[in-house]
């Protein structure tokens, strides 16, 4: 995991992007891995990718709420912050996610014909 994190920081010169991807990779645990040549976090299943996307989006909205509340000097409320985030930051977040994340339906790789006779004990 540390090696992947170091690779992420070298692949993304923008510290904010690198920090986000490294945190996402750690949060995903064994549900994803980082591929240097693609420069993407690869989720092993679509459901995990969707859950990761929704969790990351919710966290971004919560940070935005904190930022707006600090700026205003009081709590702006969840709905107000979410609407502001959707209007000003959601498209950029979605584009970044699409550029840096994907999922594969072939993980683990399908069994080779000669391995199928070994049964479930092989993996």
N, C-alpha and C positions, 0 to 999 in steps of 0.2 A: 504494500500500500504506500509506503514512504517513497518508493521508487516511482510509482505512478504520479504521486503528488509533485515530486521534483520535476518529472517530465512535463506535467501540466504547466508548471510555472515557467519552464523554458519554452514551451510552445506558445504561450499567450503572454506577450509583453505587457498587456494592460493588467495591472495588479488586481483590479476589481474583478475582471473576467476570470483570471487565474484563481483567485480566492473563491469565487462562486463555484467554479468547476471542481476544485479540490474538495470543498465542503460537500458538494453534491455526490462526489465519488465516495467519500467517507460515509455519508448518510445511506447511500445505496447498499453498502456492504457487499455481500456475495451475490446480490441481484444484478450487478453490473460490473463492467471493467472499462478501463480507458485504453483506447487504441491510438498510439502515437501517430501512425501513418494516416489515420483518418482525422485526427485531432477532435475526437468525439468520445463522449461517454456512451458506451453501448449497453443498453439494458437487455437482459436475457429473455424477457417476456414483455409483450405489449402492455399488460395490466400493470406491471411494475413501472414501466415508463410513464404511463398515464398518472399513476399515483405520485411518482416523483415530480412530474410536471405540476400537478395540482398543489403538492406540498410546497414546492419552491415558489409558486405563484402566491400562495397564501402568506408565506414568510416575507416575500417582497412587499406585499400589501401591508403587512404589520409594520415593517421597517418604515414604509412610507407614512403610515399613520403616526408613528413616533416622530418622524421628521416634521410633519405638518403640525403636530401638537406642540412640539418644542418651538417651532417658528411662531405659532399663534399664542403661545403662553398658556395653553389649556387643552384638554382633550377635544379633538375635533369629531370624534365618534367613528365607529367602524364603517358605517354606511357612507358617510361623507368622504372618508379617506379612500375607501374602495372605489367609489365613483371617480374621484380625482385620479387615482392610479390607473383605472381603466381608460380614462380619457387621454391621459398624458404619457403613460409608460407601457401599457399592455402590448401594443404592437411591437415595440422595440424588444420587450422581453420575449415575445413569441418568436420573433426572427432570430434572436440570439439562441434560444432553445433549439430551434430547428437546425441552426448551423452547427451546434455543438453536442447534440444528443440524437440518438436513434435507438432502435431496438431490432433484434434479430429473432426470427422464428426458428432458426436452426441451432439453438443452444439447449442442451449439448448437441453436438453434431449427430446426425442419424447413424445408426449402427451399420457397419459394413456387412455384406452378406456372410462372410466367413465368421463374423463375431456373433451373429444372431443365434447360432446353435449353442452358445455358451449360456444363454438365458439371462435372467435379471442379476445374477451374481457378478457379472462382468463389471458393471459400473457401481 
